[in-house]
Amino acid sequence: MNISPPPKKSDDNEWMITYADIITLLLAFFVILFSMSTLKKELFNQISGEIIEGQQKSLSQKIQALNPDREEVESPTVYRVFVPPLGNDDFLKTVIGVDENNKSHQSHITFPEEVLFVPGTTNLISRSSTIFEQTVEYLSQISPSYFLISIEVHYDEQSKVPKGYQDKFQFTAERALNIRTGLSQKGYPHENIYIVGYGDTIPLKTDVAIKSAIPERRIVINIHRKTDIRKY
């Protein structure tokens, strides 16, 4: 006669294991939800820019750098790995009338001579202080770790060498130095600013009918990547 084995007794503790698994899943869900709710817009922009530019720098370092609640962070300034364009209502565009050529990874902002200098001299006008302040406010969005700032100053061919200068190179170089000093006084690190005085060697590619020398007298602030950016 075959004797069937007694039915297996259910483990009284099995429900506790299932309950513990559910609690674990719930806790994990709320942790993820909390993390998403505290994800800052700046952090999202930073990570997006990182993907677009193909950088390999550790995202964990960026998260730490962008979280102002962490004790290790010394400054809440948000640095981007791309160059943000000037806003349509930005002071530099609406009031000063700068010309901007932004290509995401670099930018060229051109200032007319008369908004910064007394014509024919290297003397800054009083209004230049406000312009430097607004320019530094914009540049503070751009990381010195990734980008360099160069200041180009140009002059026209038609005009004579300004009095007191050997040539137009010396004249434009001194203007560039004064701009660098002005930006530095408003808080931008001078060691990240390079200056170049081109004299009249790079004329604008304008229509031959335009004979005015004024557009040639220009200041260009270039924002461009450091050559070793790909190592990050």
C-alpha positions as CSV (number, residue, x, y, z in Angstrom):
1,M,0.0,0.0,0.0
2,N,1.3,3.4,-1.0
3,I,1.4,6.0,1.7
4,S,1.3,9.6,0.5
5,P,3.7,11.9,2.2
6,P,2.0,14.4,4.5
7,P,1.1,17.7,2.9
8,K,3.8,20.4,3.3
9,K,3.1,22.8,6.1
10,S,3.2,26.4,4.9
11,D,5.9,28.5,6.4
12,D,4.3,30.9,8.8
13,N,7.1,33.4,8.2
14,E,6.7,33.5,4.4
15,W,4.3,36.4,4.5
16,M,6.9,38.4,6.4
17,I,9.5,37.9,3.6
18,T,7.0,39.1,1.0
19,Y,6.1,42.1,3.2
20,A,9.7,43.0,3.6
21,D,10.2,42.9,-0.1
22,I,7.3,45.2,-0.7
23,I,8.6,47.7,1.9
24,T,12.1,47.6,0.3
25,L,10.6,48.4,-3.1
26,L,8.5,51.2,-1.6
27,L,11.5,52.8,0.1
28,A,13.5,52.6,-3.1
29,F,10.7,54.2,-5.0
30,F,10.5,57.1,-2.6
31,V,14.2,57.6,-2.6
32,I,14.2,57.9,-6.4
33,L,11.2,60.2,-6.3
34,F,12.9,62.4,-3.7
35,S,16.1,62.5,-5.8
36,M,14.1,63.5,-8.9
37,S,12.2,66.2,-7.0
38,T,15.4,67.9,-5.8
39,L,17.2,67.7,-9.2
40,K,18.0,71.3,-10.1
41,K,17.4,72.8,-13.5
42,E,21.0,73.8,-13.6
43,L,22.1,70.2,-13.0
44,F,19.9,69.1,-15.8
45,N,21.3,71.7,-18.2
46,Q,24.9,70.7,-17.1
47,I,24.3,67.0,-17.7
48,S,22.6,67.8,-21.1
49,G,25.5,69.9,-22.1
50,E,27.9,67.1,-21.1
51,I,26.1,64.6,-23.3
52,I,25.9,67.0,-26.3
53,E,29.6,67.9,-26.1
54,G,30.6,64.3,-25.5
55,Q,32.7,65.0,-22.4
56,Q,33.8,62.2,-20.2
57,K,34.2,64.0,-16.9
58,S,32.6,62.2,-14.0
59,L,29.0,63.3,-13.5
60,S,29.3,62.6,-9.8
61,Q,31.7,65.4,-9.5
62,K,29.3,67.7,-11.3
63,I,26.4,66.7,-9.1
64,Q,28.6,67.5,-6.1
65,A,29.6,70.9,-7.6
66,L,26.1,71.9,-8.4
67,N,24.5,71.0,-5.0
68,P,24.8,74.1,-2.8
69,D,23.5,72.1,0.2
70,R,26.7,70.1,0.3
71,E,29.4,71.4,2.8
72,E,32.2,70.7,0.3
73,V,30.9,73.3,-2.2
74,E,32.5,76.7,-1.8
75,S,30.5,78.6,-4.4
76,P,26.9,78.1,-5.7
77,T,27.9,79.5,-9.2
78,V,26.7,77.2,-11.9
79,Y,29.3,76.6,-14.6
80,R,28.3,75.3,-18.0
81,V,30.3,73.3,-20.6
82,F,28.8,75.3,-23.4
83,V,28.5,79.1,-24.1
84,P,25.0,80.4,-23.3
85,P,23.8,83.1,-25.8
86,L,22.9,86.6,-24.6
87,G,19.2,87.0,-24.0
88,N,17.1,89.1,-26.4
89,D,16.5,91.6,-23.6
90,D,20.1,91.5,-22.3
91,F,21.5,95.0,-21.5
92,L,24.5,94.4,-23.8
93,K,22.1,93.8,-26.8
94,T,19.3,96.2,-26.1
95,V,21.2,99.2,-24.7
96,I,24.8,98.8,-26.0
97,G,24.0,97.2,-29.3
98,V,26.6,94.5,-29.4
99,D,26.8,92.0,-32.2
100,E,26.9,88.4,-31.1
101,N,28.0,85.3,-33.1
102,N,27.3,82.3,-30.8
103,K,28.1,78.7,-31.9
104,S,27.4,76.9,-28.6
105,H,31.0,75.9,-28.0
106,Q,32.3,79.4,-28.7
107,S,31.1,83.0,-29.0
108,H,32.2,86.3,-30.4
109,I,30.8,89.5,-29.0
110,T,31.6,92.8,-30.9
111,F,31.5,96.2,-29.2
112,P,31.6,99.5,-31.1
113,E,34.5,101.7,-30.2
114,E,32.3,104.6,-28.9
115,V,30.6,102.6,-26.1
116,L,33.9,102.1,-24.3
117,F,36.5,104.7,-25.4
118,V,36.9,108.3,-26.1
119,P,37.5,108.3,-29.9
120,G,41.1,108.4,-30.9
121,T,42.3,107.7,-27.3
122,T,42.8,104.8,-24.9
123,N,40.7,106.6,-22.3
124,L,37.6,104.7,-21.1
125,I,34.4,106.7,-20.9
126,S,32.5,106.7,-17.6
127,R,29.7,104.5,-18.9
128,S,32.2,101.7,-19.5
129,S,32.1,100.8,-15.8
130,T,28.4,99.7,-16.3
131,I,29.3,97.8,-19.4
132,F,32.1,95.9,-17.7
133,E,29.8,95.1,-14.8
134,Q,27.2,93.6,-17.2
135,T,29.8,91.8,-19.2
136,V,31.2,90.1,-16.1
137,E,27.7,89.1,-15.0
138,Y,27.4,87.3,-18.3
139,L,30.9,85.8,-18.3
140,S,30.3,84.4,-14.8
141,Q,28.1,81.8,-16.4
142,I,31.1,80.4,-18.2
143,S,33.6,78.2,-16.5
144,P,37.3,79.3,-16.5
145,S,38.1,75.6,-16.3
146,Y,36.7,75.0,-19.8
147,F,37.0,78.4,-21.5
148,L,39.4,81.2,-22.2
149,I,38.5,84.8,-22.9
150,S,40.5,86.8,-25.4
151,I,40.0,90.5,-26.1
152,E,40.8,91.7,-29.7
153,V,41.0,95.4,-30.4
154,H,41.0,96.7,-34.0
155,Y,41.5,100.0,-35.7
156,D,40.9,101.4,-39.2
157,E,43.4,101.9,-42.1
158,Q,42.2,105.4,-43.0
159,S,43.1,107.1,-39.7
160,K,46.6,108.1,-38.8
161,V,48.5,106.6,-35.8
162,P,47.0,108.3,-32.7
163,K,49.3,110.8,-31.1
164,G,51.7,109.5,-28.6
165,Y,51.9,105.9,-30.0
166,Q,54.6,104.4,-32.2
167,D,52.0,102.5,-34.3
168,K,48.4,101.2,-34.2
169,F,49.5,97.9,-32.7
170,Q,50.7,99.7,-29.6
171,F,47.6,101.8,-29.5
172,T,45.1,98.8,-29.8
173,A,47.2,96.7,-27.3
174,E,46.8,99.5,-24.7
175,R,43.1,99.6,-25.3
176,A,42.9,95.9,-24.8
177,L,44.8,96.1,-21.6
178,N,42.5,98.7,-20.3
179,I,39.5,96.5,-21.0
180,R,41.1,93.6,-19.3
181,T,41.7,95.8,-16.2
182,G,38.1,97.0,-16.3
183,L,36.7,93.4,-16.3
184,S,39.1,92.4,-13.6
185,Q,38.1,95.3,-11.4
186,K,34.5,94.0,-11.7
187,G,35.4,90.6,-10.5
188,Y,36.5,88.5,-13.5
189,P,39.8,86.7,-13.0
190,H,42.4,88.5,-15.0
191,E,44.5,85.4,-15.5
192,N,41.8,84.0,-17.7
193,I,41.8,87.0,-20.1
194,Y,44.2,87.2,-23.0
195,I,44.6,90.4,-25.0
196,V,45.5,91.1,-28.6
197,G,46.0,94.4,-30.4
198,Y,45.6,93.9,-34.2
199,G,46.0,97.5,-35.3
200,D,44.5,97.8,-38.7
201,T,45.6,94.4,-40.0
202,I,42.2,92.7,-40.0
203,P,39.7,94.9,-41.8
204,L,36.0,94.0,-41.8
205,K,34.7,92.2,-44.9
206,T,32.2,94.9,-45.8
207,D,30.8,96.3,-49.0
208,V,33.3,98.5,-50.8
209,A,30.8,101.2,-50.9
210,I,31.0,101.6,-47.1
211,K,33.9,104.0,-46.6
212,S,33.3,104.9,-42.9
213,A,36.2,104.0,-40.6
214,I,33.9,103.7,-37.6
215,P,32.9,100.0,-37.9
216,E,36.6,99.1,-38.2
217,R,37.3,100.4,-34.8
218,R,35.9,97.6,-32.8
219,I,36.4,95.5,-29.7
220,V,35.7,91.7,-29.9
221,I,35.4,89.5,-26.8
222,N,36.1,85.9,-27.9
223,I,35.0,83.0,-25.7
224,H,36.6,79.8,-26.8
225,R,37.4,76.3,-25.5
226,K,40.8,75.5,-23.9
227,T,42.8,73.4,-26.2
228,D,43.1,70.6,-23.7
229,I,39.3,70.4,-23.0
230,R,39.0,66.8,-24.4
231,K,41.1,65.4,-21.6
232,Y,38.3,65.9,-19.1
